[in-house]
Amino acid sequence: MSLWQTTLDALSLLLSFDADLWHIVAVSFSVSLAAVGLVLLPALLLAFVLAYSHFPGKWLLLSLINTLQAVPTVVIGLLLYMLLSRAGPLGDWQLLFTQKAMILGQMLICLPILVSMMHGALQSSDRRSVETAMTLGSSLPRIALTMMWETRFPLCAAVIASFSRIVTEVGCSMMVGGNIMGLTRNIPTAIAMESQKGAFAQGVALGMVLLSLALLLNFLLSSMRGKGYLRA
């Protein structure tokens, strides 16, 4: 099948609102959005602690977080599989091959990325703002909100980058989700499976969805930064 014909078939699937294809898209987005949403607050709190406090072992914790970003997703999936399998310590929870297991895996992937990027954003902010607010007797929540507002663009960029990372990962989702049609099959696992079968139309269609999502997220972030950024 030619590239042109494959592209036409992919567009046909998208425009015909193929139920199976859009269910795969829905699974991907719901799982990844849930994962980001669940780790967002803990990641932000940890980033604040690392950026504005000093304690023994801080460098070790930062090194660990940076190292965890480089761990292959399939390794995270394997470890989680061993924990959630029937013979594992968490086997009684019966989470393996469910969307909950996929969410848990993507949370583990997303957390160090969010913490590292948010920590970098907060570190780059003007510390005099914090010192001035503390001198004026502002409460810790108010200081935190002030710093979040000053660094809102890099913080938003961290969230978008983290979401983009997990919505496209294959290894962990395949290991703990099982790529079950109608339940745990998401965009990257479906693309991998369809490509192996030689059925490229659905894979290309799902790839178009991911590309459209990337363009939308980047446009959204650029719009938030203002017209000056867009003209640069």
N, CA, C and O of each residue as an XYZ file, in Angstrom:
928
protein
N       0.853     -1.199      0.000
C       0.000      0.000      0.000
C       0.889      1.249      0.000
O       1.844      1.327      0.773
N       0.583      2.217     -0.856
C       1.394      3.421     -0.964
C       1.164      4.340      0.231
O       0.159      4.243      0.934
N       2.127      5.231      0.434
C       2.019      6.203      1.515
C       0.794      7.088      1.327
O       0.093      7.409      2.287
N       0.544      7.478      0.081
C      -0.612      8.333     -0.214
C      -1.920      7.630      0.134
O      -2.806      8.228      0.745
N      -2.041      6.363     -0.253
C      -3.259      5.612      0.025
C      -3.429      5.389      1.524
O      -4.543      5.460      2.043
N      -2.325      5.118      2.217
C      -2.382      4.935      3.671
C      -2.856      6.203      4.359
O      -3.660      6.155      5.290
N      -2.347      7.347      3.891
C      -2.754      8.629      4.467
C      -4.236      8.889      4.233
O      -4.936      9.357      5.131
N      -4.715      8.587      3.028
C      -6.139      8.767      2.726
C      -7.005      7.866      3.603
O      -8.047      8.293      4.101
N      -6.575      6.627      3.790
C      -7.324      5.702      4.643
C      -7.333      6.185      6.093
O      -8.337      6.053      6.794
N      -6.210      6.743      6.532
C      -6.132      7.263      7.898
C      -7.084      8.439      8.091
O      -7.781      8.523      9.102
N      -7.108      9.348      7.113
C      -8.032     10.481      7.183
C      -9.478     10.010      7.162
O     -10.332     10.576      7.845
N      -9.749      8.981      6.381
C     -11.100      8.428      6.316
C     -11.537      7.885      7.673
O     -12.681      8.074      8.088
N     -10.616      7.208      8.361
C     -10.929      6.684      9.694
C     -11.237      7.810     10.673
O     -12.171      7.719     11.470
N     -10.438      8.874     10.601
C     -10.643      9.999     11.509
C     -11.967     10.702     11.241
O     -12.728     10.985     12.166
N     -12.231     10.980      9.980
C     -13.421     11.749      9.613
C     -14.704     10.940      9.730
O     -15.786     11.511      9.867
N     -14.596      9.621      9.678
C     -15.785      8.775      9.836
C     -16.088      8.501     11.303
O     -17.045      7.801     11.634
N     -15.248      9.071     12.187
C     -15.414      8.890     13.641
C     -15.524      7.408     13.995
O     -16.450      6.972     14.679
N     -14.548      6.658     13.504
C     -14.478      5.228     13.797
C     -14.487      5.012     15.307
O     -13.650      5.561     16.023
N     -15.434      4.213     15.788
C     -15.638      4.047     17.233
C     -14.409      3.468     17.921
O     -14.013      3.947     18.984
N     -13.805      2.452     17.334
C     -12.634      1.824     17.950
C     -11.470      2.802     18.050
O     -10.788      2.869     19.073
N     -11.253      3.554     16.984
C     -10.137      4.498     16.966
C     -10.312      5.582     18.021
O      -9.374      5.886     18.759
N     -11.496      6.163     18.098
C     -11.703      7.260     19.045
C     -11.796      6.772     20.479
O     -11.553      7.541     21.409
N     -12.143      5.506     20.675
C     -12.088      4.947     22.030
C     -10.639      4.826     22.490
O     -10.330      5.068     23.657
N      -9.752      4.450     21.569
C      -8.322      4.389     21.878
C      -7.806      5.772     22.273
O      -7.047      5.910     23.232
N      -8.222      6.790     21.527
C      -7.831      8.167     21.837
C      -8.348      8.567     23.214
O      -7.628      9.192     23.993
N      -9.595      8.209     23.515
C     -10.188      8.557     24.804
C      -9.444      7.897     25.958
O      -9.221      8.524     26.994
N      -9.061      6.637     25.785
C      -8.301      5.933     26.829
C      -6.970      6.641     27.072
O      -6.583      6.861     28.219
N      -6.275      6.995     25.999
C      -4.980      7.678     26.123
C      -5.110      8.971     26.902
O      -4.365      9.209     27.852
N      -6.051      9.803     26.502
C      -6.181     11.111     27.126
C      -6.653     11.002     28.571
O      -6.134     11.702     29.441
N      -7.622     10.141     28.841
C      -8.150     10.031     30.201
C      -7.097      9.500     31.165
O      -6.975      9.994     32.286
N      -6.334      8.493     30.734
C      -5.294      7.920     31.592
C      -4.182      8.937     31.851
O      -3.770      9.123     32.995
N      -3.704      9.583     30.815
C      -2.582     10.517     30.964
C      -2.987     11.776     31.727
O      -2.208     12.280     32.537
N      -4.183     12.287     31.484
C      -4.658     13.453     32.231
C      -4.824     13.119     33.708
O      -4.493     13.931     34.572
N      -5.334     11.930     33.999
C      -5.482     11.506     35.393
C      -4.121     11.396     36.070
O      -3.963     11.808     37.220
N      -3.141     10.842     35.364
C      -1.798     10.685     35.932
C      -1.172     12.039     36.252
O      -0.619     12.227     37.336
N      -1.256     12.980     35.319
C      -0.699     14.316     35.553
C      -1.438     15.010     36.691
O      -0.816     15.626     37.556
N      -2.758     14.912     36.690
C      -3.548     15.561     37.727
C      -3.238     15.047     39.119
O      -3.226     15.820     40.077
N      -2.988     13.753     39.245
C      -2.734     13.158     40.560
C      -1.350     13.496     41.108
O      -1.172     13.557     42.324
N      -0.374     13.715     40.238
C       0.980     14.013     40.727
C       1.288     15.506     40.731
O       2.340     15.911     41.225
N       0.401     16.325     40.196
C       0.690     17.749     40.042
C       0.965     18.430     41.377
O       1.986     19.103     41.526
N       0.075     18.267     42.345
C       0.250     18.932     43.641
C       1.457     18.394     44.405
O       2.261     19.192     44.887
N       1.622     17.063     44.540
C       2.829     16.568     45.219
C       4.121     17.032     44.546
O       5.093     17.362     45.226
N       4.132     17.059     43.219
C       5.328     17.505     42.497
C       5.616     18.975     42.768
O       6.769     19.365     42.952
N       4.567     19.785     42.792
C       4.735     21.215     43.041
C       5.248     21.465     44.454
O       6.132     22.297     44.658
N       4.697     20.749     45.428
C       5.144     20.905     46.817
C       6.605     20.493     46.967
O       7.385     21.184     47.622
N       6.969     19.376     46.365
C       8.354     18.912     46.448
C       9.300     19.880     45.747
O      10.413     20.115     46.218
N       8.864     20.439     44.629
C       9.688     21.419     43.911
C       9.915     22.664     44.759
O      11.016     23.216     44.767
N       8.881     23.112     45.474
C       9.014     24.265     46.365
C      10.014     23.970     47.477
O      10.871     24.798     47.783
N       9.904     22.795     48.075
C      10.816     22.416     49.160
C      12.261     22.401     48.667
O      13.159     22.900     49.346
N      12.478     21.835     47.499
C      13.832     21.745     46.952
C      14.376     23.113     46.532
O      15.583     23.348     46.584
N      13.487     24.007     46.119
C      13.927     25.315     45.625
C      14.204     26.309     46.745
O      15.103     27.142     46.627
N      13.439     26.227     47.830
C      13.500     27.289     48.837
C      13.882     26.819     50.234
O      13.732     27.574     51.194
N      14.363     25.613     50.368
C      14.785     25.141     51.689
C      16.110     24.403     51.573
O      16.502     23.949     50.498
N      16.781     24.297     52.698
C      18.065     23.604     52.758
C      17.992     22.537     53.844
O      17.592     22.822     54.973
N      18.372     21.327     53.507
C      18.332     20.224     54.455
C      19.386     19.195     54.056
O      19.794     19.147     52.896
N      19.825     18.382     54.992
C      20.838     17.369     54.676
C      20.320     16.377     53.628
O      19.186     15.904     53.707
N      21.154     16.082     52.672
C      20.775     15.116     51.646
C      19.993     15.708     50.493
O      19.487     14.973     49.645
N      19.886     17.043     50.450
C      19.131     17.680     49.368
C      19.737     17.349     48.003
O      19.012     17.038     47.059
N      21.059     17.416     47.901
C      21.728     17.128     46.626
C      21.487     15.687     46.195
O      21.367     15.389     45.006
N      21.419     14.786     47.200
C      21.180     13.378     46.886
C      19.775     13.176     46.326
O      19.574     12.414     45.380
N      18.806     13.871     46.924
C      17.425     13.781     46.447
C      17.302     14.347     45.032
O      16.614     13.775     44.188
N      17.972     15.470     44.779
C      17.947     16.054     43.436
C      18.594     15.122     42.413
O      18.107     14.977     41.292
N      19.691     14.496     42.815
C      20.364     13.548     41.919
C      19.473     12.353     41.616
O      19.436     11.867     40.486
N      18.751     11.881     42.636
C      17.844     10.751     42.449
C      16.717     11.107     41.487
O      16.366     10.320     40.608
N      16.152     12.304     41.663
C      15.061     12.751     40.793
C      15.538     12.870     39.348
O      14.846     12.449     38.421
N      16.727     13.447     39.163
C      17.273     13.579     37.808
C      17.575     12.217     37.187
O      17.404     12.023     35.983
N      18.025     11.277     38.020
C      18.317      9.929     37.520
C      17.043      9.210     37.101
O      17.023      8.509     36.089
N      15.982      9.384     37.878
C      14.724      8.697     37.587
C      14.124      9.130     36.255
O      13.369      8.379     35.638
N      14.459     10.343     35.811
C      13.950     10.794     34.514
C      14.497      9.954     33.364
O      13.869      9.835     32.311
N      15.676      9.373     33.581
C      16.332      8.632     32.506
C      16.004      7.142     32.519
O      16.440      6.406     31.633
N      15.240      6.691     33.511
C      14.900      5.266     33.584
C      13.950      4.918     32.438
O      12.925      5.583     32.285
N      14.250      3.911     31.634
C      13.344      3.527     30.537
C      11.958      3.166     31.059
O      11.823      2.540     32.109
N      10.941      3.564     30.322
C       9.574      3.310     30.781
C       9.269      1.822     30.869
O       8.449      1.405     31.687
N       9.918      1.022     30.037
C       9.665     -0.418     30.082
C      10.207     -1.021     31.377
O       9.671     -2.016     31.866
N      11.268     -0.428     31.939
C      11.796     -0.897     33.221
C      10.813     -0.569     34.340
O      10.574     -1.389     35.226
N      10.248      0.632     34.294
C       9.222      0.997     35.271
C       8.032      0.058     35.147
O       7.472     -0.384     36.150
N       7.652     -0.243     33.912
C       6.552     -1.177     33.689
C       6.854     -2.559     34.229
O       5.978     -3.206     34.805
N       8.085     -3.020     34.051
C       8.474     -4.341     34.542
C       8.408     -4.411     36.065
O       7.871     -5.368     36.623
N       8.954     -3.395     36.736
C       8.921     -3.368     38.200
C       7.484     -3.325     38.712
O       7.136     -4.006     39.677
N       6.654     -2.513     38.051
C       5.257     -2.408     38.457
C       4.517     -3.715     38.191
O       3.656     -4.120     38.971
N       4.858     -4.366     37.086
C       4.255     -5.664     36.763
C       4.570     -6.682     37.856
O       3.693     -7.438     38.275
N       5.808     -6.702     38.313
C       6.214     -7.637     39.361
C       5.490     -7.357     40.678
O       5.185     -8.279     41.434
N       5.220     -6.091     40.943
C       4.510     -5.730     42.173
C       3.029     -6.075     42.104
O       2.434     -6.489     43.098
N       2.432     -5.900     40.913
C       0.982     -6.045     40.773
C       0.537     -7.432     40.326
O      -0.652     -7.745     40.382
N       1.474     -8.267     39.882
C       1.095     -9.614     39.448
C       0.581    -10.425     40.631
O       0.778    -10.048     41.786
N      -0.075    -11.533     40.339
C      -0.668    -12.346     41.404
C       0.357    -12.812     42.425
O       0.050    -12.943     43.610
N       1.574    -13.062     41.962
C       2.634    -13.519     42.865
C       3.328    -12.362     43.575
O       4.148    -12.584     44.467
N       3.007    -11.133     43.189
C       3.651     -9.961     43.763
C       3.008     -9.520     45.063
O       1.928     -9.994     45.413
N       3.659     -8.616     45.781
C       3.139     -8.147     47.072
C       1.827     -7.373     46.974
O       1.086     -7.285     47.954
N       1.534     -6.815     45.808
C       0.295     -6.044     45.625
C      -0.694     -6.777     44.723
O      -1.615     -6.170     44.177
N      -0.497     -8.075     44.573
C      -1.360     -8.853     43.689
C      -2.808     -8.893     44.121
O      -3.701     -9.015     43.282
N      -3.060     -8.791     45.427
C      -4.434     -8.826     45.933
C      -5.251     -7.621     45.484
O      -6.481     -7.653     45.520
N      -4.578     -6.573     45.067
C      -5.303     -5.380     44.612
C      -5.960     -5.588     43.255
O      -6.880     -4.853     42.896
N      -5.502     -6.574     42.498
C      -6.059     -6.909     41.185
C      -6.093     -5.692     40.243
O      -7.108     -5.395     39.613
N      -4.968     -5.018     40.175
C      -4.862     -3.825     39.326
C      -4.206     -4.099     37.981
O      -4.329     -3.298     37.054
N      -3.509     -5.227     37.867
C      -2.775     -5.506     36.636
C      -3.722     -5.609     35.445
O      -4.803     -6.190     35.544
N      -3.303     -5.040     34.323
C      -4.082     -5.004     33.079
C      -5.381     -4.205     33.239
O      -6.425     -4.567     32.696
N      -5.283     -3.117     33.994
C      -6.399     -2.182     34.141
C      -5.882     -0.766     33.868
O      -4.675     -0.522     33.842
N      -6.819      0.153     33.668
C      -6.427      1.545     33.468
C      -5.797      2.127     34.728
O      -4.954      3.020     34.638
N      -6.193      1.636     35.897
C      -5.596      2.121     37.145
C      -4.110      1.805     37.189
O      -3.312      2.621     37.649
N      -3.738      0.626     36.713
C      -2.315      0.267     36.666
C      -1.569      1.172     35.693
O      -0.434      1.568     35.957
N      -2.204      1.498     34.570
C      -1.581      2.400     33.599
C      -1.394      3.790     34.200
O      -0.355      4.421     34.006
N      -2.398      4.260     34.926
C      -2.298      5.567     35.582
C      -1.158      5.564     36.590
O      -0.374      6.511     36.650
N      -1.067      4.500     37.381
C       0.001      4.393     38.373
C       1.373      4.415     37.702
O       2.287      5.096     38.168
N       1.513      3.673     36.617
C       2.783      3.660     35.901
C       3.141      5.018     35.331
O       4.292      5.445     35.419
N       2.170      5.699     34.748
C       2.440      7.012     34.169
C       2.702      8.054     35.248
O       3.427      9.021     35.014
N       2.120      7.866     36.424
C       2.433      8.756     37.546
C       3.905      8.639     37.927
O       4.567      9.642     38.194
N       4.410      7.409     37.952
C       5.814      7.190     38.303
C       6.749      7.786     37.256
O       7.839      8.253     37.586
N       6.325      7.770     36.003
C       7.128      8.369     34.934
C       7.071      9.890     35.008
O       8.078     10.572     34.814
N       5.893     10.405     35.287
C       5.643     11.843     35.235
C       6.240     12.603     36.423
O       6.720     13.725     36.264
N       6.211     11.993     37.609
C       6.601     12.703     38.834
C       8.008     13.294     38.772
O       8.152     14.494     39.005
N       9.048     12.526     38.475
C      10.384     13.140     38.461
C      10.553     14.209     37.387
O      11.310     15.161     37.574
N       9.855     14.059     36.265
C       9.940     15.074     35.207
C       9.329     16.381     35.686
O       9.913     17.451     35.514
N       8.156     16.289     36.285
C       7.486     17.483     36.796
C       8.306     18.163     37.880
O       8.500     19.379     37.850
N       8.790     17.374     38.843
C       9.557     17.947     39.953
C      10.803     18.652     39.430
O      11.096     19.776     39.840
N      11.529     18.013     38.542
C      12.768     18.586     38.018
C      12.516     19.886     37.257
O      13.225     20.871     37.460
N      11.514     19.892     36.385
C      11.242     21.085     35.587
C      10.666     22.210     36.440
O      11.007     23.376     36.243
N       9.798     21.867     37.384
C       9.239     22.887     38.273
C      10.306     23.445     39.202
O      10.326     24.643     39.485
N      11.183     22.587     39.672
C      12.297     23.046     40.508
C      13.172     24.026     39.735
O      13.576     25.056     40.275
N      13.464     23.715     38.484
C      14.248     24.618     37.659
C      13.549     25.954     37.440
O      14.188     27.006     37.441
N      12.233     25.901     37.253
C      11.463     27.135     37.055
C      11.493     28.009     38.301
O      11.693     29.220     38.211
N      11.295     27.396     39.457
C      11.286     28.150     40.710
C      12.681     28.669     41.052
O      12.818     29.764     41.597
N      13.713     27.890     40.734
C      15.086     28.317     40.995
C      15.454     29.545     40.176
O      16.249     30.376     40.615
N      14.877     29.658     38.989
C      15.206     30.777     38.106
C      14.470     32.061     38.478
O      14.758     33.123     37.927
N      13.525     31.970     39.406
C      12.754     33.150     39.798
C      13.598     34.061     40.691
O      14.634     33.654     41.216
N      13.140     35.280     40.848
C      13.850     36.268     41.663
C      13.608     35.968     43.141
O      12.486     36.112     43.626
N      14.652     35.552     43.856
C      14.504     35.199     45.264
C      14.173     36.411     46.132
O      13.675     36.261     47.249
N      14.447     37.602     45.622
C      14.133     38.795     46.405
C      12.639     38.938     46.634
O      12.214     39.539     47.620
N      11.841     38.390     45.729
C      10.388     38.438     45.908
C       9.980     37.644     47.140
O       9.125     38.077     47.913
N      10.597     36.477     47.320
C      10.297     35.651     48.489
C      10.753     36.346     49.757
O      10.020     36.392     50.745
N      11.973     36.891     49.732
C      12.519     37.552     50.915
C      11.687     38.773     51.294
O      11.447     39.022     52.476
N      11.249     39.535     50.290
C      10.418     40.713     50.557
C       9.078     40.311     51.153
O       8.604     40.932     52.104
N       8.468     39.269     50.593
C       7.178     38.802     51.096
C       7.294     38.306     52.528
O       6.403     38.551     53.341
N       8.380     37.613     52.848
C       8.580     37.127     54.211
C       8.809     38.287     55.170
O       8.334     38.256     56.305
N       9.534     39.309     54.724
C       9.784     40.486     55.554
C       8.488     41.213     55.873
O       8.316     41.739     56.972
N       7.576     41.241     54.905
C       6.291     41.920     55.098
C       5.297     41.067     55.876
O       4.175     41.500     56.138
N       5.700     39.870     56.242
C       4.844     39.013     57.059
C       3.803     38.231     56.286
O       2.800     37.807     56.860
N       4.018     38.034     55.003
C       3.059     37.254     54.209
C       3.072     35.793     54.645
O       4.102     35.262     55.059
N       1.921     35.161     54.546
C       1.817     33.749     54.915
C       2.483     32.882     53.853
O       2.670     33.311     52.714
N       2.839     31.662     54.236
C       3.480     30.749     53.291
C       2.604     30.456     52.069
O       3.115     30.446     50.949
N       1.285     30.216     52.253
C       0.441     29.995     51.068
C       0.439     31.188     50.113
O       0.425     31.016     48.894
N       0.454     32.407     50.682
C       0.448     33.598     49.825
C       1.775     33.736     49.074
O       1.803     34.107     47.900
N       2.862     33.433     49.766
C       4.172     33.478     49.117
C       4.234     32.455     47.984
O       4.735     32.740     46.897
N       3.717     31.262     48.262
C       3.722     30.203     47.247
C       2.911     30.615     46.025
O       3.339     30.398     44.891
N       1.745     31.207     46.253
C       0.905     31.645     45.138
C       1.592     32.743     44.329
O       1.491     32.779     43.103
N       2.295     33.640     45.032
C       3.018     34.707     44.346
C       4.101     34.146     43.431
O       4.247     34.572     42.285
N       4.855     33.184     43.955
C       5.925     32.589     43.156
C       5.363     31.766     41.993
O       5.946     31.731     40.910
N       4.234     31.111     42.227
C       3.600     30.358     41.144
C       3.159     31.294     40.025
O       3.270     30.956     38.846
N       2.659     32.472     40.397
C       2.221     33.422     39.382
C       3.414     33.970     38.592
O       3.333     34.138     37.375
N       4.515     34.245     39.287
C       5.692     34.782     38.612
C       6.326     33.768     37.660
O       6.931     34.137     36.654
N       6.179     32.499     37.992
C       6.795     31.449     37.161
C       5.736     30.630     36.423
O       5.962     29.465     36.097
N       4.587     31.238     36.162
C       3.453     30.488     35.614
C       3.766     29.874     34.247
O       3.318     28.767     33.949
N       4.528     30.583     33.420
C       4.798     30.052     32.078
C       5.714     28.833     32.104
O       5.383     27.825     31.480
N       6.854     28.880     32.800
C       7.663     27.653     32.876
C       6.968     26.526     33.628
O       7.215     25.355     33.340
N       6.105     26.851     34.584
C       5.352     25.803     35.280
C       4.357     25.142     34.329
O       4.207     23.920     34.323
N       3.682     25.961     33.528
C       2.763     25.404     32.523
C       3.527     24.570     31.501
O       3.053     23.524     31.058
N       4.711     25.044     31.135
C       5.538     24.290     30.192
C       5.926     22.936     30.775
O       5.998     21.941     30.054
N       6.177     22.901     32.084
C       6.521     21.638     32.751
C       5.361     20.655     32.692
O       5.555     19.467     32.435
N       4.155     21.157     32.931
C       2.968     20.298     32.887
C       2.745     19.766     31.474
O       2.471     18.581     31.284
N       2.866     20.649     30.487
C       2.661     20.244     29.092
C       3.712     19.223     28.659
O       3.391     18.234     27.999
N       4.970     19.467     29.033
C       6.041     18.536     28.667
C       5.833     17.174     29.321
O       6.068     16.138     28.699
N       5.394     17.180     30.569
C       5.161     15.920     31.279
C       4.014     15.144     30.647
O       4.101     13.929     30.466
N       2.944     15.848     30.316
C       1.812     15.191     29.665
C       2.225     14.620     28.308
O       1.861     13.498     27.957
N       2.989     15.407     27.557
C       3.451     14.937     26.245
C       4.321     13.695     26.379
O       4.287     12.806     25.529
N       5.097     13.642     27.447
C       5.989     12.495     27.667
C       5.199     11.224     27.936
O       5.502     10.175     27.369
N       4.190     11.307     28.793
C       3.500     10.078     29.184
C       2.429      9.656     28.184
O       2.120      8.469     28.081
N       1.858     10.602     27.448
C       0.810     10.231     26.495
C       1.399      9.487     25.300
O       0.671      8.843     24.544
N       2.720      9.577     25.131
C       3.366      8.900     24.009
C       4.207      7.696     24.429
O       4.810      7.046     23.575
N       4.263      7.385     25.725
C       5.115      6.264     26.155
C       4.441      4.929     25.840
O       3.218      4.802     25.891
N       5.267      3.947     25.516
C       4.761      2.639     25.101
C       5.041      1.550     26.133
O       4.153      0.773     26.485
N       6.292      1.502     26.617
C       6.745      0.367     27.415
C       5.917      0.058     28.638
O       5.465     -1.073     28.821
N       5.714      1.063     29.480
C       4.986      0.840     30.726
C       3.525      0.490     30.464
O       2.974     -0.418     31.086
N       2.905      1.214     29.544
C       1.494      0.948     29.228
C       1.297     -0.461     28.695
O       0.308     -1.120     29.018
N       2.237     -0.925     27.879
C       2.143     -2.274     27.331
C       2.312     -3.325     28.426
O       1.617     -4.341     28.431
N       3.240     -3.075     29.354
C       3.547     -4.057     30.394
C       2.406     -4.208     31.395
O       2.001     -5.329     31.705
N       1.888     -3.103     31.898
C       0.888     -3.179     32.973
C      -0.539     -3.052     32.468
O      -1.483     -3.383     33.186
N      -0.709     -2.569     31.217
C      -2.052     -2.444     30.660
C      -2.460     -3.642     29.827
O      -3.633     -4.014     29.791
N      -1.488     -4.247     29.155
C      -1.776     -5.434     28.364
C      -2.320     -5.163     26.979
O      -2.562     -6.102     26.220
N      -2.521     -3.876     26.622
C      -3.003     -3.525     25.280
C      -4.316     -4.231     24.952
O      -4.480     -4.774     23.860
N      -5.245     -4.221     25.899
C      -6.532     -4.904     25.736
C      -7.510     -3.979     25.014
O      -7.781     -2.870     25.473
N      -8.034     -4.444     23.887
C      -8.952     -3.631     23.095
C     -10.192     -3.277     23.899
O     -10.802     -4.142     24.527
N     -10.560     -2.008     23.878
C     -11.744     -1.552     24.583
C     -11.530     -1.288     26.056
O     -12.448     -0.854     26.751
N     -10.308     -1.548     26.547
C     -10.052     -1.357     27.977
C      -8.752     -0.592     28.226
O      -8.768      0.489     28.814
N      -7.635     -1.148     27.781
C      -6.340     -0.529     28.087
C      -5.512     -0.203     26.844
O      -4.354      0.197     26.967
N      -6.073     -0.363     25.682
C      -5.320     -0.030     24.467
C      -5.325      1.479     24.264
O      -6.384      2.089     24.118
N      -4.140      2.075     24.254
C      -4.048      3.515     24.049
C      -3.334      3.812     22.729
O      -3.030      2.895     21.966
N      -3.069      5.073     22.465
C      -2.531      5.456     21.160
C      -1.175      4.809     20.866
O      -1.038      4.169     19.823
N      -0.168      4.945     21.734
C       1.139      4.366     21.382
C       1.145      2.848     21.284
O       1.815      2.296     20.411
N       0.406      2.150     22.169
C       0.392      0.684     22.081
C      -0.366      0.223     20.840
O      -0.018     -0.791     20.236
N      -1.406      0.972     20.459
C      -2.155      0.631     19.244
C      -1.294      0.847     18.000
O      -1.322      0.033     17.077
N      -0.528      1.942     17.973
C       0.354      2.201     16.830
C       1.384      1.083     16.691
O       1.642      0.603     15.588
N       1.973      0.670     17.821
C       2.972     -0.402     17.793
C       2.368     -1.703     17.270
O       2.978     -2.393     16.453
N       1.164     -2.037     17.745
C       0.535     -3.291     17.340
C       0.120     -3.267     15.872
O       0.361     -4.227     15.139
N      -0.503     -2.171     15.443
C      -0.959     -2.084     14.057
C       0.218     -2.093     13.079
O       0.116     -2.645     11.983
N       1.330     -1.482     13.479
C       2.515     -1.479     12.614
C       3.078     -2.884     12.457
O       3.506     -3.268     11.368
N       3.079     -3.652     13.548
C       3.564     -5.031     13.483
C       2.678     -5.889     12.587
O       3.161     -6.811     11.930
N       1.387     -5.587     12.562
C       0.444     -6.338     11.733
C       0.499     -5.908     10.267
O      -0.020     -6.600      9.391
N       1.126     -4.771     10.008
C       1.161     -4.249      8.650
C      -0.071     -3.449      8.294
O      -0.255     -3.078      7.135
N      -0.934     -3.171      9.292
C      -2.135     -2.353      9.068
C      -1.804     -0.924      9.484
O      -2.013     -0.539     10.634
N      -1.291     -0.148      8.543
C      -0.736      1.152      8.888
C      -1.774      2.270      8.966
O      -1.489      3.318      9.543
N      -2.953      2.082      8.411
C      -3.933      3.173      8.344
C      -4.310      3.672      9.729
O      -4.288      4.876      9.985
N      -4.661      2.741     10.635
C      -5.045      3.168     11.978
C      -3.858      3.777     12.719
O      -4.018      4.748     13.458
N      -2.667      3.210     12.522
C      -1.477      3.766     13.156
C      -1.202      5.186     12.704
O      -0.881      6.050     13.520
N      -1.327      5.432     11.404
C      -1.115      6.778     10.876
C      -2.186      7.732     11.400
O      -1.889      8.879     11.733
N      -3.426      7.262     11.474
C      -4.515      8.095     11.991
C      -4.247      8.497     13.439
O      -4.436      9.655     13.812
N      -3.808      7.545     14.247
C      -3.497      7.842     15.646
C      -2.277      8.754     15.748
O      -2.207      9.606     16.634
N      -1.317      8.573     14.840
C      -0.169      9.466     14.804
C      -0.581     10.893     14.485
O      -0.019     11.844     15.028
N      -1.568     11.042     13.601
C      -2.088     12.371     13.281
C      -2.722     13.021     14.508
O      -2.605     14.229     14.710
N      -3.393     12.210     15.325
C      -3.997     12.737     16.553
C      -2.912     13.256     17.487
O      -3.044     14.343     18.051
N      -1.835     12.481     17.654
C      -0.737     12.906     18.521
C      -0.067     14.165     17.989
O       0.269     15.064     18.760
N       0.127     14.233     16.678
C       0.742     15.418     16.074
C      -0.145     16.643     16.267
O       0.351     17.726     16.578
N      -1.444     16.477     16.086
C      -2.385     17.580     16.292
C      -2.369     18.038     17.739
O      -2.440     19.234     18.022
N      -2.274     17.080     18.656
C      -2.208     17.416     20.081
C      -0.950     18.221     20.386
O      -1.005     19.209     21.119
N       0.187     17.800     19.825
C       1.443     18.514     20.059
C       1.364     19.948     19.545
O       1.810     20.879     20.216
N       0.797     20.121     18.357
C       0.650     21.465     17.791
C      -0.274     22.320     18.646
O      -0.007     23.501     18.867
N      -1.367     21.719     19.127
C      -2.323     22.451     19.948
C      -1.700     22.895     21.262
O      -1.875     24.040     21.679
N      -0.972     21.994     21.918
C      -0.352     22.324     23.202
C       0.703     23.409     23.042
O       0.793     24.314     23.872
N       1.500     23.327     21.986
C       2.521     24.347     21.757
C       1.903     25.694     21.414
O       2.400     26.734     21.846
N       0.826     25.680     20.643
C       0.133     26.927     20.322
C      -0.473     27.536     21.581
O      -0.427     28.751     21.773
N      -1.042     26.687     22.440
C      -1.632     27.165     23.685
C      -0.581     27.813     24.565
O      -0.808     28.892     25.111
N       0.566     27.168     24.708
C       1.635     27.713     25.539
C       2.174     29.012     24.963
O       2.450     29.955     25.705
N       2.326     29.069     23.643
C       2.808     30.290     22.997
C       1.816     31.430     23.178
O       2.216     32.575     23.385
N       0.525     31.124     23.101
C      -0.507     32.145     23.282
C      -0.487     32.688     24.701
O      -0.691     33.883     24.917
N      -0.242     31.814     25.666
C      -0.181     32.245     27.061
C       1.002     33.173     27.301
O       0.934     34.060     28.152
N       2.082     32.974     26.558
C       3.274     33.801     26.729
C       3.107     35.179     26.109
O       3.864     36.095     26.429
N       2.138     35.337     25.237
C       1.858     36.655     24.693
C       2.276     36.825     23.251
O       3.005     36.001     22.698
N       1.809     37.895     22.652
C       2.056     38.163     21.241
C       3.532     38.417     20.958
O       4.028     38.097     19.877
N       4.228     38.991     21.929
C       5.646     39.259     21.724
C       6.429     37.992     21.480
O       7.342     37.968     20.655
N       6.077     36.933     22.195
C       6.764     35.651     22.012
C       6.478     35.090     20.622
O       7.368     34.529     19.983
N       5.245     35.238     20.156
C       4.876     34.706     18.849
C       5.592     35.441     17.723
O       5.854     34.853     16.673
N       5.916     36.734     17.926
C       6.601     37.508     16.887
C       8.114     37.265     16.885
O       8.807     37.605     15.927
N       8.615     36.670     17.976
C      10.073     36.493     18.123
C      10.607     35.508     17.090
O      11.807     35.235     17.060
